[in-house]
Structures are given as C-alpha cells and as structure tokens.
Amino acid sequence: MHVGFNCEFLTFATFLCLWFQVAEKPSIAVSIASVLSRGKMFTRRVSTEVHEFDGVFFGSPVQFKVTSVIGHVFSVDFPPKYQDWAATDPLDLFEAQIVKNESNPKAHICRHLNQEARGCRYLVLWLDCDREGENICFEVIQSTGFNIKDTYRARFSAVTEKDVMKALDNLSTPNRDEALAVDARQEIDLKVGVAFTRYQTSYFQGKYGNLDSRVISYGPCQTPTLGFCVQRYLQINTFKPEKFWSLHPYILFQGYEIQLEWQRSRLFDKTVAMMFQKLVAEDGFLEVTEISEKQETKGRPVGLNTVNLLKVASSALGFGPHMAMQIAERLYTQGYISYPRTESTAYPPSFDFRGTLSAQANNPTWGSYVQGLLANSYHKPRSGTDVGDHPPITPMKSVTEDTLGSDAWKLYQYICQHFIGTVSPDCKYLRRKVEFSIGGESFHCTGHQVTAKGFTAIMPWLAVNDKNIPSFTKGQKIEVSKLDLYEGTTSPPDYLTESELISLMEKHGIGTDASIPVHINNICERNYVQVQASRRLVPTTLGITLVRGYQSIDPDLCLPDIRSFIEQQITLIAKGQADHHCVVQHVIQQFKQKFSYFVKKIEDMDALFEAQFSALTDSGRAMSKCGKCLRYMKYISAQPTRLYCGTCEEVYYLPPMGTIKLYKELSCPLDNFELLVCSMPGPEGKAFPLCPYCYSNPPFEGIESLINTVKNGPSGKIGKGAGMPCTLCPHPTCPNSLVSQGVCACPECSGTLVLDPLSAPKWRLCCNKCNCLVFLAQGAHRISTTKERCAECDSSIVEVDFNKKTTPLEDGSTLHRGCILCDELLHSLVEMKHGRGFRRMGSRGGRGRGGGRRGGYRGRGRGKMVDPKMSFRDF
C-alpha cells in the first residue's frame, strides 16, 4: 500500500475521498496526525481536537481527518426503572435488559463523531490493540454510522513514525468476536456486582453504624482478590509457632572463619539435636569428603509484560499497580515506550533490536553500555510466551530524568534496563561446594566467583555476589573452632505484598493485565484492605468479616475458581469458539441461583457482622429531633454518614462529605424535622442547609432529575448520599428554600446561585449544582434576599447592611438594596471563583431570574407550585 503526503494543503473541494481516523486518546491522535502530516496540519477544537491535512493514499489525493474518543464511548447500565434501590428487588436485575449510555455525556463524544464523520468515505480506527480497543472500535462504528465494509483497523504497538506508517500500510478489519467478549464481561460484572452490592449494602448498613464504608460491594473479580488477602490473614492468625534446633560448627582456616551448614538443616526435637551436638563435639575434627566445582549460568530475563512490570513497580519502585499503569500509559502516549498492556514475553521474529538499542546509545545513563552491546554483537532474547497480542514493553526513544520527572523516570528507567538486559549476555559464575563429615553427620559450605557479569551489569539488583572460600583438599582434616546449637522458632508468613497478590491473580486467572490494577485499587478504596509498610495488604475487619461470611454461606463466592472459568469462557468468545449469548446466560443463571441461596442464608453472615460491629442503636451521638416522634436522632459519622432514629427505626442518609451541624434549631415546614447544615471542607467550601427527611425522601415530583445531576457529577460515586438539600427545594414560603434564598442563574451550569447562610463576614453565593462561587460585599454586617425582583433581569433583589467604617455609600449610610447584576455598586463588589466569568446582565439578551421555561412540582398535598429559578442561566 503506497502512502505519500504532499507539502501543500489542498482545498476540500478537490478531494473525491475523505478518510476519517479515530484514536483512543487525544494525545494519540496528535501523535498519529503529526506523523502522517509531517507536522503540517490544521487543528481545531471541538469535543476533542480534530487534525486535518492533505495526502496521497492508494495513489490518489485524499484528505485526512484525525480525531479521538476519550476511552469507551458507551458504558453499560440498567434502565431508569431499575435505578431506585428501594423499589427494585436485586433478584430482578439478573433478568433485566441492559442499556448502553454515553460514558461521558458532557463531552458529547457520540455527537462529535457523528458530525465529523459526515462526508467521509472511509473510517480508520487507531484504538488500542486489545479486547477493550476492539470493543471501542464498534462503539465508534455505531456512533459514526459507517458500514463495516468501509471500516479499517490500524494495529500498532507504539506511536513512533515507523510503527504508525507500518500500521497504515497493513490495515485490517475490526474483530467482532473480541468486542463481544468485552460485552459479555461487562454484562456479567454489572448484573452480578450490582445485585449482590445493593442487597448486602442495604442489609448491613441498615443494621450497623460503624462499617466505615459507603458501599458494601461485591465483584466477581474484586471479591476473590480480597479472598487471597484474607486467606493469608487467616494463615497468620491460626499459625502455631514451633521451636527448632540447628547445629552450626565453625572452622578457622587460611584466615577465613566459616560457618558450615548442616545437611539436616533443623530438628524439632531438642533431645535428638543435643545428641548430634555431643557426637560432633566428641569427634572435634571435620574431614573434607567432597569438593565440586560447577560453571553456573543465570539467564537473562525474557521480555517484559504488564504483570511483571506491575510486580516490579510495587516491590522495587514503591508504586501501587493503579499508579504504575497510569504512569506507563502516559509514557506510551508520549511515545517513550511501546504499548504497556501486553501478556506476551516473546518478541516477534521481525523485531528491530538494533534499531531499538541504537535509540538508547546516546543516553547519558546507560548509553556507553549500549554502545558496547552494539559493537560486540548483542544477544537475541530468550524464548518467552507469545499470546498474540503485543510485543513486550519496550523503550521507543531516549529521554532524561529532567524531562520526565521522578516517578515517570523510575518506571522508564526500569523498562529500559530490562530491555537492555534481555539482549545482554547471561551472567556466569563458578560455584564451589565443599562437603565435610564429622561424628557421622554431614556439613557443607559454598562459594561463588563471578566470571562474566553479563546482564547484571545493567540490572545490578539481580547480580550474583562473590563469596570467597579457601582452597581445600579431599581427605583434609580441620579442627572445629566453635560449635553452636541454635534455637529458633518458626514464624508465620507475612501479609501479602501487592506483588505477591498480582502473582496469585495471574496464576488463578483473576482479571486481565489491564484490570488487575483496578481490582486491587477497588478493595483498597472500599476499605476492605489497607496498604501498609513495604506495600503489604492488611485486610480490615470489614474485609475479613465479608470473606468469612461468604465462606460460611457459599465459598464459591470468594474463591477464584468461578472467575477463572468465566475468563476461560470469555476467551472462547474472543476466539470465535463460543456463543456470546449462551455464555452470558449460563453464567448469569449460575449466579442467580447463588444469589437466591445467599439471601436465604444471609443470617449466617449477619451473625459474624453482629460480633464485629456496633448496632445502629449503639452508634453515633444525639444531634437533631425526628419530625415524626420528636425524639433525638443519632448522627453516625462513619461512612455512609446518616441519622438514625431509634424510636421509629428509620435511617436518613446525609451528604457523604462535609461537616454536619444543627442549623439554628429551625424546622422544615413540610415534615417538622430539625434542619441541619452541611459545610464542605476548605476555605472556599460551600455550606447549605438540609432537612434529613426531604434529603432522603424528596417531596416534590420531578425533582429526581436535578438530584441525579448532582449525584452523577464529578465524584461519580454510587450508593446512598445524594438527595435534595434546601438549595434545591421549590417550597414557596420556607425561608431556607431555593425560592427564598436563590438570587440568580449560575453562569457555569443550569443551576442557581443561592446565598450561603453561614458565609458571613465573607458573604458569597454558591451554585446549587456545581462548584461555582460568587463573593459579594466583604465585611458587610448582613446580606439577605428580599421578595422584590429586578425590573431588568428578574433576579432577586438583595439587601446589604454595610459596615459603618467601610461603607462605600457616599452619604455614609449603610443600608443598600439592589440587583447584583444590574446595580453598578453591588456589581463592582462581586468576585467570581471557580467560574469562567461574571458579566452584568442588561438588556442585551439572556435569561435572568424570571427568564426561560419554568418547571412545575407537586408537593405533599399542596397542589401545583411554580419554581421560578430551576432553569436560569446564560448571563
């Protein structure tokens, strides 16, 4: 396939054919476009950047258009009717249909792809060359509407000029089977994980107050991963130490003092050990019975795959798997290393070792060593395993620490040293072993002498250390200088390190090279394990109790066997050897039966929780009065934060972040619950009042869409904790509602700027949806909203009581009323934070307080009410 590019841009009209190319990340798109256009391209910013340039393809003039997605275009979820935890039986989720929604709706990637694809003849997909990449291929095809016959797949392992041009010369087609394998895993994990998670979260959080976890989650991969950690914990706790004894004779010979090793190693019977000690002591002289010398070889490493990179990053570099993959992906997108997600340790026959080494020849750290390899002929790497995905992780170009920074340099340095080590000679050393006999017992000593450092010169942490021993002759007798009977105690294994856990996951087929870091990160974030010194994973009480509970009901739920079977079936789908629908239905039905049995036997797990955690009645401290029984409810600060009424036996969830306090002993006019105020952390954290009952049980129809907007915001958290605060409440007369405290539209989103009641003397408005802040007249005695509206923009008129000493009013008065948008004095005192800008709203258009459509809500027995502020925006 001939590919050529001219230097001059041609007009769009001259082209008969336009090629649309899509990469997985914006940085990859830039790199590909830069290579193909030789840096001569026009770039415009839409949802993601679009790079356009002219070229010759198949001998014909064409125009190329290169853009990108930002990972998956779609994610799987349940339809809206299954989103309500309280109204949905988790068992129904196993049979529920799933839907695919845009992964990042605010980015509008689907619309972007559709618009940019218009007028294009062919589609070239530059997605990562793994199963997830294949799945994204078909998401892009769906978004663009291209026919599969007009779609091509570029397969590459690095974003260097050579690899990009080679990929374009060897375009193939997307692999539908691999994409279906990802669909299968996504559906299984969604249905199984959400069903178990919802059930056990609702069950246990409704009974115990100190679980300290927002969600008691279950995952087909996550839970067996936790199971490995808990299994090691149980081994440690049930370990019974034993005393042992070992015999160590010493000799002084030719200036060396040598401790000899006993052939029996150690004994667990002191009497017998003392008998052997007596026999050796009575003899007194050691006789040399055997001398052997052997040339040993320590083989150079095979190519570096993802799992081994993660293990080294954790054990030697101090990076967790999640962080290590983030760094590796950044190095890849910058073009410094090849694709970092691979299971292969064998290089393809066509791999250009000389070219890759030459790129490192001038590196100030190892350049001289590489030059020596190139001059003296490098060695081909040892045979590894080729699973047919990507070559081993390899450095693609040279860079220095100053360019990368400390953490990225550490990982890059190891990748370079490992690759250089794979093409270096083996390490060779001479091993000498001398055997002795005394009193009928055998002892020995060994020595090492390195004859060729080989690859250990570039990987010194794997070096064989010289250990010199004197020369002996067979039959020689040497007097024992000292004889020790060492007494020791067996010790339990230590907690699993991340590196050891990764090995266990790989051995049992838990997760993939891409998902292993995610599973380990999940059990840490869920507070099931804690990472301690030397990156050892210590399970928490919650993690231990969960696994012991699964073991008491159905051990399969936390053992790796089922997941290993699922992964095998998914691999068969990817190879086209199993039907996607049949595999999914078979696995779902298995887990559905297990879920039903789990629900029936939940009391077995509950007994373990009861022994470890405090009941809600015994947790928390008294805070506010319940509107139903007028008794004090207890505030439970452990996640998820909530109030518990012991009399009514009701739980009311609160915002997951911030400090909760009683709000002036005021009560909600709808339900008589005492109001609380939530103050977010930090000097610019906003505060807002809320009613515990309204927050958990929104009283107005239609408000759920606004709550969901907040819940699905940047935090992306799931579970309880997102509800209706007073800043979203459309109650017409409550002095704390949005109607009373709302001032004007937020310039950043569709929310409303509401007066922060606790911000004095640094008065400010806070958006009830995003993090936009607007600071008002600082140092004023009082700022309050009024029922009056601005004649120009319909925003609320505010009343400001200035400080006498700092009042800006000319006559020295302190009281002033006006609109913060239209009043020149008040607008001059406004300062925007976390926003794009804040301009005065005049008669030039836009919507103020009363503009735009009005949303209606029906309250509890109050008829229809009009909300005047829900949709204000566009200053």
N, C-alpha and C positions, 0 to 999 in steps of 0.2 A: 504494500500500500504506500503510494507516494504521498508525502506530506510536505508542502512548501509554503512559505509565507512571504508576501511582498512587504516592502517597506512603506508603501503609500496607502493611506486609508482611501477606500472607495466609497462612493455613495451607496446608500441602501438600495436604491432603485436598480442598480446594475446587477444585483445578485439574483440568480434563479433559485438558489438554495441557501437556507439558513440553518445552521447546526446549533441546537440548544444543549448546553452542557451543565450538569449539576453535580456539585461536590457536597461532601457531608458537613463541612465546616467552612466558614468564610475565609479562614486562613489558608485552607487547602485550595479554595477557588482562586485566591490571589496567586498562589504559587503556580498552579496549572496555567492560568491565563498569562502570567509573566513569562513562562517557558514557551508557550505556544505562540505568543505575540512578540517574543523577544523584547519585552518591556514596552512595546508601542501599542497601548490600548487606551480606550476611553472608559472611564469608570463613573458610574452614577449610583447613588444611594437610594434604595427603595426599602423593602423589609430587610433584605440583605443586599450587599453590593452586587452590581451587575457590571461585568467587564466585557466590552465589545471591541472586536478587531477584525481585520480582513485577512484572508489567506487563500491558499490553493489546496484543495482536498480532492483526491481521486483525479487530479489533473484539471480540475475545474475551479474557477474562482467562487469562493463562498464567504459568508460572514459567520463568525463565531460569536456566540453569546454565552458567557460563563457566569453562573451564579451558584448559590449554595442553599442548603437547608441548615438547620441547627440541631442535628441529631434526628430522632424519629419525628416524622410529620404528624403521625397519629399515635394515640395510646388507647388501650382497651379499658372499658369501664362498663358498669351496669347502667341500664336506662334510668331516667329520673324516678320512676315509681319504686325502684329498689334502693334509693339513696337514704331513705329515712330508716335509721337503725331501729327505732321503736315500732314502726309499722310493718317491718319486714321480718319474716321468720328466716333465720340464716339457712335453714334447710332448703328453702325455695331458691337460693342462689345457685345451687348446683344445676338446676334445670333452666335457669334464666338465660335469655338471649343476651349476648353482649354487644356493645356498640363501640365503634371507633370514633373518638373525638379528637380534635386538634390538640396536640400536646402542649402547644403554647399559643393559645388563641390571640393574645395581644400582639404577637409577632406577625400574624396574618400570612404565614408561610404558604398555606394552601392557595389563597387568593393570589399571592405573589407569583407562584409557579404557574398558575393558570394564565395570568395576564402576560407574563414574559414569554410563555410558550406560543402565544398566538402568532401565526405567520411563519413559525419554524417548521422545517420539513423533517428533521431527524432529531432524536434525543440521544445524548451520550451521558452515561451515568458513571461518575467518578466517586462512588461511595466506597467506604472501607470494604476490603475484600474478606469478609467473614459472613456468618449467617445473618447477623444483625444488619450488615450492609446490604445483603440481598433483599432483606425484608423492606428496608427503606427504599430500595430500587422500585419495588412495586407500589409503595406509597407515593413516590414521585410520579410514576406512570399514571396512577389513579388521579392525582391532582392535576396533571397536565393534559390528560385525555389522549395521550399518544397511543397509536396502535403498536402492539408488541413487535410487529414486523419492521417498524421504523425506529426501534429502540436498540441501542448498543451498550455493551458493558465494557468499561475500561478496567483492566485488572493490573494493579501495581502494588509495590511494597515500599516505595519511597517516593518523595516528591522532588527528586533530582531531575535535571534535564534529560539524562539518559533514560531513566525509568518512565518518565512521562511520555517521551517520544516512542519508546518501545511499546507502551500500553496503547497508544493511538494507532500504531502500526498493526496491532494484534487485537482488535476489538472483537468481543464475543457477545453472547446474549445473556440476560439475567437468568438466574437459576430459580425457577418457581418452587422446586422441592425444598431448597434451603430456606426460602421465605416462609413456606408453610410450616417448617419445623419451628421457626420462631413464633408463628401464630399459635401453634399448639402449646408451646411452653407458656406463652403469655396467658392464654385462656385457662390452662390448668392452674397456674400460680395465682391468678386473680380469683377464681372461684373457690379454690381450696383455702387460700390465705385469708380472704375476706370473711368467709363463712366461719371458720374457726376463730378468727380475731374478733369479730363482732360478738360472737357468743361468749367467749371467755372474758372479754373486756367488760361487757355489760354485767356478767355474773359476778365477777370478783370485785370490780370497782364499786358495785352496789352494796358490798358487804364489808370491805376492809378499807381502812383510812390511810395506811402507811405503805402502800405498794410502791410509791415513788416512780410511777411510770404512767404516762398519758395513755398508752395503748398496750394491752397485753397481747402482743401479736404472735401469730403462728405463720410459719412459711415452710413449704416443702423442702427448701434448701436451708433456710435460716435455722430451723429447729434442730435438724441433725448436726449442723455446725455447732450449735450450743451444746448438743448432746456430747460431742467429743470433749469439750471443756469440763462439763460436769462429771463425765466418766473419769477423767483424770483427778478431779477434786475428790471423788469418792474413793479412788485408789489411795490417795494421800491420807484421807481420813480413816480408812479401815486398815491402814498399814500397821503391822505389829513389828517393831524393831527386834532384831536378834543380835546377840553378841557373837563375835567370831574371833579366832586367833590365827596369827600368821607368823611363820618363822623366817627371820631375816639374819643370815650370817654376813659379816663384813670381813674384807681382806685388805691389807696394805701391801701393794705390790708396785714396784718401779715408780714410786711417787704418787700412785693413784690409791684413793680409798674407794672401794667399790662395794655397793650393797647388792647382794645376789638375790634373785627371785626364786621362790620355792615352786617346784613343779606342781605341788598340791594346791597352791595359791592360798587357801584358807580352810580352817576347820571350825565346826560349830560345837565341838566338844573340847572343853579346856583340858580335861584329864588326858585325852589322847594327844593333844597338842604338846602338853608338858612332857609326855613320854618321848615324843620325837625330839623335843628340845634336849632331853637328857642324853639320848643316843648321839646326837650331833656333838654335844659338849664333851662327852666321854671320848669320842674319836679325836677331835681337835684339829685334824688336818683334812683339807679338801684336795681331791685328786682330779686333775683335768682328764675327762673321759672322751671328749669330742670337741673338735674345732672345725667350724664350717664357714665358708665364705661364699656369698652369692651376689651376683650382679642383679640389682632390683631396678625396676622402672616404674616411675609414677607418671601415668599417662596424662597428656594434655587434655583440657576439657573439650567436650563436644559443644556445638553451637548453643547459644543462649536463647531459651524460650521464656515465655511470660512467667510461668510458675516459678522457675528458678530465679528469675530476676526479682520477683516479689519476696522470695525467701531470703535472698542476699540483702535486699533493701531493708528488711526487718531486722535480721540478725546482725548485720555488719554496719549498716548505714544509719539505723535508727529511724527509718521511715515506716509508717504503717502501710499496708497494702493499698489502701484507698489513695493516700497521698503519693505513693510511689507511681501508681498508674496515672495520676493527674500530671505529675512531672514528666513521665515518659511520653504521654500524649502531646504535651506541649513541645518537647524536644522533637517529636515526629512532625508536628505541623510546622515547626520552624525549619525542617529539613536537615536536622543534625543526626537523626537516627532513622532506621527503617521502621516499618510498621511494628508497634510494640505488643500487639496481641497475636501470638502465634503459639502453636503447640509443638511445632517441628524443632528438632535439634540437628537436623541434617541439611547441608547446603545442596542446592541443585547442581548438577554437573556443569552447567554453564556459568556458574557464579564467577564473577571477576575479582579474584582475590588480589591480584597485583594492583588493579586499579583502586580497590578499597584501601589497601595498605599505603599506596602512594599518596592518597589524600591525607594520611596522617604523618607523612615523612618529615614535615617541617614543624610539627607540633613541638613547642618548647619543652614539654614534659617527657614525652616518650619518642620524639622524633628520631633521635640517634639510634635507639634500639630498633626501630622500624627500618631505618636505612641499612642497618646490619642484616636484617632479615632479607631485604630486597637484594642486597649484594651477594649474600651467601646462599640464596635459594630458600624460600620459605617452605614449610611443610603443608601438605593438604590436611584439613581437619580429620579427626577420627569419624568413623561412620556413626551417625546418630539415627534418630527416628524421623521419617518424613511422613506426616499425616496429610499432606496435600494442600495445606493452607498457604502459609507464607514462609519465606526463609527465616532462619534465626535472626534475632535482633542484632543489628549491625550498625556501626557508625558510618555515616554517609559523607560527612565533611568535618574538617578540623575546626576547633573553636577553643577559646581560653576561658579560664575561670572568671576573668573580669567581665566577659560578655554575658555569661550565663548566671552568675550569682552562686552562692554557696551550695544550696540544696541541689539545684539542677546540675551543677558541676560534679558533685559527688556521684550522682547516678550516671551521668555521661562518662565520667572517668572510669567507672567500673565497666560499663558497656564496652568502652574502647579497650581497656586492659584485657577483658575476657576475649574479645575478638582476636586481639593480637596474640593472646595465649593459645587460641585454637590453631594458629598457623605456626607456632613455635615448636622447637624440638621437645621431646619428652625429657623429664627430669630423670637423671640416672645416678644411682648411688650404690656403694658397696656395703653389704650387710654382713657383719661378722657375729657369729654366735659361739660362745664358749660354754660347754656343759661341764658341771662338776658333780662329784659324788662324795658323800660323807655320811657315815653311820647308816648306810643303806638308803639314804634319801638323795634326791637329785635336785640340783640348783643350776641356774644359768645366768649369764649376763650377755647383753648385746651391744654392738656399736655400729654407727653409721658413718660413712665417709662419702660426701657428695663428689661425684666425678664430672657431672655436667648439670648445671642449674636448669638449663632448658627454659620451659615456660615460666618457671618460678621466679626468673629474673624480672619478669614484668608483672607477676602475680605473687609478690613476696609472702603474702599471708598463707600461701599453700606450700611454702618452702619446707624441705626436709633439713632439719638441723644436724650439723655434725655432732657426733658423740664418740669421742675417742676412748678406746680401752687399750691396755698394754698388750704386748705380744706374749702368748702362752705357748707351751709345747705339750703335746699329748703325753700323759703319764706324770706330768709335773705335779708335785705336792706343795701346797701352800697352807700356812698356818692360819686358823681363824683368829682375827684380831678382836672381834666382838660378836656376841650372839644375842639378838633381841627376840623376845616373844611379844609381838604386837597384839594388843587387844583393841578391837574396834566394834562398832555397831552398824548394822545395815541401816540405810536411810531410805525414805520413801522417794518416789520420783518427784520432780519439781512440777509446778504448774506448766501447762503447755505454753510454749512460745508461739508467736504468730507464724514463725517459720515452720514449726512442727505441725501446727494446725493446717497450714496450707498443704503440707505433705499428706496428711490424713485425708483431706478433702480430695486431693488429686487421686490418691490411691483408691478411694471408695466412689469416685465419680460424682462428687457433690459439686455442682456448679461447673462453670467453664472458666477458661483463662480470663475472660472478661468479667464474669460475675462473681468470682471468688472474693475479690476485694469488697464488693458490695455486701455480700452476706456477712463477712467479718465486721464491716462497719455497722451493719444493722444491729447485730447483737450487742455492740458497744453502745450505740445510741439508744437502744431500748432499755438500757440499764440492766442487761442480763449478765454482762461480764464487765470487768474493769481492766484496763491495760496498766500494769504496774512495772516496776523496775525490770530492765532487760526485755521489755515488751512481752512480759508474761501475762496471760489472760486468766484472771481470777474471777470465777463466777460469783455473782451476788446471791443473796438469799432468795430473791425473786427468781433468778435463773435456775438455781438449784431446785427450788420447790416446783417450778414448772416441769422440769425434766423428770423429777421423781414422780410427779403426778401423771405424766404421760406413761411412764414405766408401769405405774400401778393399774392403769386402765388399758392401754394398748401400746406396748413397747415399740411397735412398728412406727408410731407417730414421730419418734425421735431417733430411730435407727437409720443408717444410711442406705439400707437395702432397697427400700421402695424408691427413693430418689434415683439410685443407681439404675434401677430397672426403667424408670421413666426416661432417664437420659439415653439409655440404650434404644428405647422405642423412638425417641425424638431423632436420634442419629439415623435410624432406619428411614424415617420420613425424609430427612435431608438427602439420603442416598436414593430416594425413589423406591424403596423396598417395602414401605408400609403406608397405608392409607391414613391421611391426616385425621379425618372424621372418626374413623374406627378407634384410633389410638386415644384421641381426646375423650370419646365417650366411655371407653373401657376404664381409663384412669379415673375419670370423674365419678363413675358408678362405684368404683372401689372406695374412693374417699367419702362418697355419700354414705355408704354403709358404715364406714368407720366413724363418721361424724355422728350418726344416729346412736351408735353404741357409746360414743364419748359423752353425748348429752345424757344418756340413761345412767352413766356411771360417774357423773361429774362430782357427786358427793365424796367419792374416794379421793379426788384431788382436793376438794374443799377441806377435807379433814387435815391435809398437810398444810394448806394455807392458814387454817384456824390455829394451828400450832405455832406458826411463824409470824403472823401479822395481827395487828390490833383491829377489832371490830370498829365500825363507824361510831358506835355509841361511846367507845373508849378513846376516840381520837379527837384531835383538834381542841380549840378553845372557843368559848362563847363569844359571839360577835353581834348579831342582829336578830331582831324578832321576826318570827314567822307570821305572815299575814293571815294564816288560817287558824292557828291555835294560840297566837300571841305569846308563845314561849320562845326562849332564846335558841337560835340555831348555832351549831358549832362550825367554825371555819377550819377546814383541813387544807394545810398549805402544801402537803405532798402532792406531786402530780398524779392525776389532774386536779387542779385546785377546785374546791367545791364547798358548798354549805350543806350541812346535814341536820335535818330536824328529827330529833329522836322521838318526839311525840307523834308526828304524822308519818314518820319513817319515809321521808322524802329526801331526795338528793337534788341539789340545784348547782349545775356546773357554772364556773366563772371563767373569765378570760385567762388563758394559760400563762400570760406574762404580766408583770407589773405587781405593785403593792396594793393590797385591798384594805380599805378602812371604812368605818361607818361615816355616812355623809350627813352631818348636822342633825341626825335623828329625824330626818324627813321621811315621809312615807309615800308610796306610789298611790295615786288616786284610783287606780284600777283594781288593785288587789290588796292594798294595805300592808304590803311588805316594806320593811325599812330599806331605804336606799343605801347603796354602797358607792364608793368612788374608787376607781382603778387608776393608779398613777404609774405610767410607764417609766422605766429606768432612764437615767441620763439627764443632763442639763436641759435638753430640748425634748424630753419625753412628754407626751401629752397626757392629760388626765380627763376622765369622763365619768359621769355618774351612771348607775345602772340599778335596775330593780332585779333581784335574784330570780323572781318568778318569771317576769317578762323576758329576761335574758335567755332562760331555758325554754320558755313556752311563749314564743311571740304571739301577741294577742290580735294582731291585725292581718287580715288576708292580703296576700300579695307581698308581704314584707320579706318572705323567704328568699326572693331573688336578690335582694340587697344584702342579706346576711350571707348568702352563698358567695357573693362578690368579695366580702371581707374574708370569709373562710378560705377561699381558694386563691388568696392573694400571694404575695411573695414568699410567705413562710411555707406554703404548701403542706401544712400539717393536716392530719386526718384525725378523726375521732371527736370527742366532746370538746367544748370550749369556745365555739363560735356562736354568738347569739345576738340578740337585739339590745344594745345599750340605749340609754335615754337620747343619745345623739342621733338615733335613727327612728325614734318613736314619733308618730304623727299625732299624738294626743293634742287636741286643740287648746286645752286650758292649763295643762300641767306646766308649772314654771320651769321645769327642767327638760321639757321635751324639745324636739327639733323645731317645732313650730314656734316655741318661745325663745329659744337660745340661738337659732340659726340666723346668720347675718346675710350671707351672700354666697354665690356659687364658687366652687373651688376651680381655679384656673388650670389645675392639673388633671382632673378626672370629672366624673359625673356626680361627685359628692357635694356636700355643703360645708362651708366654713362656719363652725359653731364656737361660741365664746367658751373658753376654758374657765370654769368657775374657780379653780384653785391657782390661777397663774399670777395673781397679784403679788408684788407690785409690777412684775414683768408681764403685763397683760398681753394676751395673744388669742388668736383664733386658730382652731385646729380642724382639719378636714375630717369628716366622719367616715371617710373611706380610705384615703391614702395618708402619707406622712407629711403632707404639706402644712407648713406653719406660717402664720402671718402675725408679726409682732405689732402691737398697737402703741399708743402713747405710754412710754415707760415712766414709772414713778407716780402715775395718777392714783389718787385716793380710791377711786371707784370707777368702773366701767360696767355698764349694764345695757341690755337691749330694751327697746320700747315696742309698743304696738303700732307705732307710726311707720309708714313706708316712704321711701324716697320717690318723689314725683317723677324723676328721670329714669331710674333703673329698677324701682320696686324692691330694692334691698331694704333690710331693716334699718331704721334709724337707731343709732347708739347714743347713749348719754355718757359723757365723760366729766368726771369731777377732778380737775387738775389740782396738783399741789400748789399751795399759795406762793411758795418760794420760786417755783419753776414754771408757773403758768405762762403759756405762750399768748394768752389773750391780752390785747393792748390795754384795756381798762383795768387790768389786774383781777378781773373776775375769774372764777374757777369753773363755773358750770357751762358746758357747751354741748349742743346736740347737732348731729349731722350724719351724713352717709359717708362711710369710709372710702367710697369710690368717687363720689361727686363733690364732697366738701373739700375745698382746697387745703384747709388747715389740717383736718384729720388725715387726708390722703398723704400729706407731706410727712406725717409721723409714722406711716406704715412701712414695714420692712418685711420682705419675703425671705423665708428659709425653705430649703428643700423644694424649690419651685423653679419654673422657667422664667417667670417674670410676673409683674403685677402692674397693670396699667389702669388708668382711670377709665371708668365706663361712662361714656357720654351718649350722644345721640347718633353715634356712627354705626350702630347695629349691635348685634349680640343679644344675650338674654341676661337679665338681672334677676332680682328676686321673684318677680311675677311672670317672667317670660317662659316660653316653651310650654310643652304639654304638662298637664297636671295629673298626677297619679292618685287614684282613689283607694281607700282602705276601709274595711268594715270592722269595727271593734266589737268587743263583747257586749252585745245588747245595746249599742249606741247608734246604730244606723250608719249611714254612709258619711264619711268625712273626707274633705279635700285636703291633700297635702300640698302646700304651696312651695316646697323647696327641694323636692327629691330630684328634680332633673335640671337644676340650674347649672350652667357652665358657660364657657366662652366669653371671657372678659374682652 
